[in-house]
Amino acid sequence: MATKVHNQDGWLYDPIYPDASTWPIVKLAHEREAFIKELVALSIENIKEQLGNNPANLKDELARTLYSERIRVSQTPWKADAPDEKEFWSKVKKDMVRINAGHENPHAFGHEDLIQRIVKRYAEEIAGVFDVNAYDFAKRFTTTLFSRLLNASQGKGMARLFETRHNLHDKIHLVGEIDHIRELAKRGTIIVVPTHFSNLDSMLIGWAIQSIGLPPVLYGAGLNLFGIKILAWFMNRLGAYKVDRRKKNMLYLETLKMYSELSLRRGCNGLFFPGGTRSRSGMLEKRLKLGLLGTALQAQRLNFENDGEEAKKIFVVPVTINYNFVLEAQSLIDQHLKISGQEQYYVENDDFSTSTKMIKFIYRFFTASSEIAVRFGTPMDLFGNRLDEEGRSFDPHGNEVDIKKYFYSNGEISKDLQRDAEYTRMLGEEIVKRYHREAVVFSSQVVAFAAFRIIKARYSKMDLYGLMRLPSEDLTIRPKQLMDAVGKLVERLREMYANGEIQLEKEVQEGSIANIVKKGVANLGIYHAKLPLMYNEDKDFQSQDIKVLFFYHNRLEGYGLHKFI
Amino acid sequence: MASTNSSEIAPVGVLGGGSFGSAISNLLAENQPVILLTRSQEVADSINTTRQNRGRVMHENVRATTDAAEVANQCRLIFPILPSAGFRETIKSLAPHLTPEHILIHGTKGVDIQLPAGDQLTADYKLNPKKVNTMSEVILQETIVRRVGCLAGPNLAAEILEGQPAATVVASHFDEVIKLGQKSLRTPRFQVYGSHDLTGVEIAGVLKNVIALAAGALSGLGFGENAKALLISRGMVEMIHVGTHLGGDIVAVLGLAGIGDLIATCSSSKSRNFTVGYRLAKGETLTAILADMEEVAEGLNTLRISRAMANYLGIRVPLTETIYDVIYGEKTVEEGLDYLMKFPFYVDIDRSMFRRV
């Protein structure tokens, strides 16, 4: 049993490995040079294998990469790009022309040299450097920052910024199978897979992982975020690796995947947002990006293949981050409507593009008093099987499962990438199922769902886009109607909760319908300038912004709840 | 577990000694030893001593047993060929003996539903398609096996047992499963195609049985090829209509498991589903027909499920509705036909039907 500290710094649990020098992530940083060398060598080997070890294919791939990279350099330069991007690719082009001219037939040697240079450059860019001191500092800094902001929000503004009466854990609830996960972290490699609604998620999940005493995780951060100075400073030292979604060429993607695979093989705990980007619709993720998740399957196979009985298992921990409101709701839902409205292009509105914007964002987040629940879901192996405290896998009938045999053919482990890809797809489906089961429902979401459904039923002939254009005057609901709908919804939710199909905050679990509605309306999208739902002068409910109401309603989509209102 | 000794070919397992199970066992037995799981010890003994299985002659490479654990321990590749009604139970009893190394390719053309206690599939029952499981889904739910597949196609058991040429599709998400299925099943008289559309192939194989019931009835009434062609082509449209709601794909309907199997079962008195329709049209009652049939006609079960699903979805499926009314309701075969001929169909193919649901 972990010792709960619960001090003013906000630590609930002792770290399971207090000595940082034993962390795989620290070892990785110490051996960075050797690691990159291995990464480059294995990536190239892998790339060549995928190209059928054919020099002509290699040449084609190289040409494709060069072409797309030169377009990227000239058309979408980012602050975070290396200063010599242009020179590097110009040089590659020159050398390519020279090599091509010198050889009538595609000869591997010259091209291979180019591939080597490109992959090495990618590897250097991707790999982060973990720094224990920076980690310690960041840990204290975020906690202090979070709790100061929180305290400021509870009183009369800045004057209370230096009080510590309100503990962070009163606001940010860390719930779920924490003890189990701590046990597993001592025995294998953990992959945390959280839901993704807000830009704050990365910071919050990092803080939550420290709070439950796990050693730091390795995570991928968008290269664009490295353009923000404060973030870049931290992320560079916290071992974040860089993911550049502009680079879609095969050489880059294979290097990135190999980085993830190798770090997992070295026992570094990992973090992926499998939804890829923030959920624009406000719905729980339904389709996951499987690329990086797939590296876990390969790492697990190679662990079994190379380490025999000593092989470390990889454990998956689905995490739901549950908010009463999402700061970016407005721009997210706008983008969602544009995309689903078949518009080919949309400008991505970056809510987070400078340091000042980011600090403002965090400040608002905490000052708008509201709870957050971070739920660590039931851990599983890569095949969705149940785990005991020691990390052994069990089938639904209680029989122990030797998961190494999932990789068997003819009685021994065999490499079959298509098989790994299918297992990854199945794992993705399982994670989506878990998200639905582990989601914590707040009263605000219940109210939003009921209100939106009432309006939708009233204008049943209208499509979604018509609905979104209705003026606020047409968006009123009589209190009794809302209460009735919430009542039916809550009844169904409690039934589902009893069956373990969903999680509920305390109020929704046992509060009266009147209180749920009251708390829900008070907390729903509290930060937004135009309120998704409020009381008007006639004491009716009215929506000032149906798009945002739709966004919060979406969180409860996918449970078939509309049939119960 | 399967022997790794290369001089000895590993046996494969078959669950179910019915007509199709026997046919598949004999095909498999041409390439490797087969261990066949039967329910009754008597049948197993008969196969092992005299090669006789209720009138069918079994290949000498087939050994029968009633011990599920033995099949699981000896065979890595297992073919469950069971009636859909008992499928889940049998798989459950096998589950404790299965390991992640096992590969299951089933040949059952039916679906599984789990109704709340006390519910009956009546004519107006509304069945949520989410409650309908294909057999591969049952395997995934009840066991730790992940590498699953199915086989479907125009495979009338009697013709296979006679050694006539035929082909089948092995569908699975896993290349490995398809290859193993092909390797174990392929003979000079049996061609095996592969497909990645597991659900599509399963659903196509399931839904065609309903149409076969009607084909039998048409034949029983003495009608010819125009009527049959009408039925088959309209039947296909309805299969797609219902199938998309079960996660199936149109493309699979165009393949061996869809149109291929549809033509075979709609033309042959060797098909059980066809026979049920045929005898109904000849004036027998359903009770009388079922009383002297050795094995279940899966189409009857599928018919009730399709009807209940259409109720839930609020979609019109005139063929399914009519067949249902003839078999379980008040309509005679003639009345049913009359109704269909007067039903206001205006379009041959409604494109909107082909949207993915």
Contacts between the chains, C-beta under 8 A, distances in Angstrom:
chain1	res1	chain2	res2	distance
A	383	B	100	7.2
A	383	B	144	7.6
A	383	B	146	6.4
A	385	B	144	6.7
A	395	B	95	7.3
A	395	B	143	7.3
A	395	B	144	4.4
A	396	B	142	7.6
A	397	B	95	5.9
A	397	B	96	5.8
A	399	B	96	5.6
A	399	B	144	8.0
A	401	B	99	7.6
A	401	B	100	6.2
A	401	B	144	5.3
A	402	B	99	6.8
A	402	B	100	6.8
A	403	B	100	6.1
A	404	B	100	8.0
A	405	B	99	5.3
A	405	B	100	4.2
A	405	B	101	4.1
A	406	B	100	4.2
A	406	B	101	7.7
A	406	B	146	6.4
A	408	B	100	7.5
A	408	B	101	4.5
A	409	B	176	6.4
A	410	B	2	7.7
A	410	B	4	6.6
A	411	B	1	6.6
A	411	B	2	6.5
A	411	B	4	4.3
A	411	B	101	7.7
A	412	B	4	7.7
A	416	B	175	7.5
A	416	B	176	5.8
A	418	B	174	7.0
A	418	B	175	4.6
A	418	B	176	7.3
A	419	B	147	7.7
A	419	B	174	5.7
A	419	B	175	7.4
A	419	B	176	5.5
A	422	B	173	4.8
A	422	B	174	5.4
A	423	B	146	6.7
A	425	B	173	7.4
A	426	B	146	6.4
